[in-house]
């Protein structure tokens, strides 16, 4: 028997009276089994109330059953660890890895600049490697 799965999403914010708008504090999305709902909701509320960006005054949690017949299971990507002594060395390792998949240094440095500036982004960076244009809603930079 397939377990019942649920998509749980949390968004937390607080009112910034100086800017006159809600400031995003925290967000999360998980797919969990039914027996994990209580614990997960509890943990998400604690995260929203005790975040380093401040205490949220608005927390929205939604829980929706997932149609497990529509899930496509794929193998995980391989994971490896490359150790470096300094942040500079780490960035150089990344540029070398990108070169191995035919991404030149200029594009590689642009990709690193996006990652380094993504301090308050929701979701993933989606980048068209041919045009170097960002495709996600929160895009800020593009390579010129």
BELMOVEN-V618388 format. One record per backbone hydrogen bond with DSSP energy under -1.0 kcal/mol. CO is the residue of the C=O (numbers start at 1). NH is the residue of the N-H. Records with the same first field share a line. If there is no record, write none. Layout:
# BELMOVEN-V618388
CO->NH / NH
This chain:
# BELMOVEN-V618388
4->34
5->66
6->32
7->64
8->30
9->62
10->28
11->60
12->25 / 26
13->57 / 58
14->23
16->20 / 21
21->16
23->14
26->12
28->10
30->8
32->6
33->36
34->37
36->40
37->41
38->42
39->43
40->44
41->45
42->46
43->47
44->48
45->49
46->50
48->56
51->54
58->13
60->11
62->9
64->7
66->68
67->70
68->71
86->90
87->91
88->92
89->93
90->94
91->95
92->96
93->97
94->98
95->99
96->100
98->103
99->102
104->108
105->109
106->110
107->111
108->112
109->113
110->114
111->115
112->116
113->117
117->119
126->135
128->132
132->143
133->128
136->139
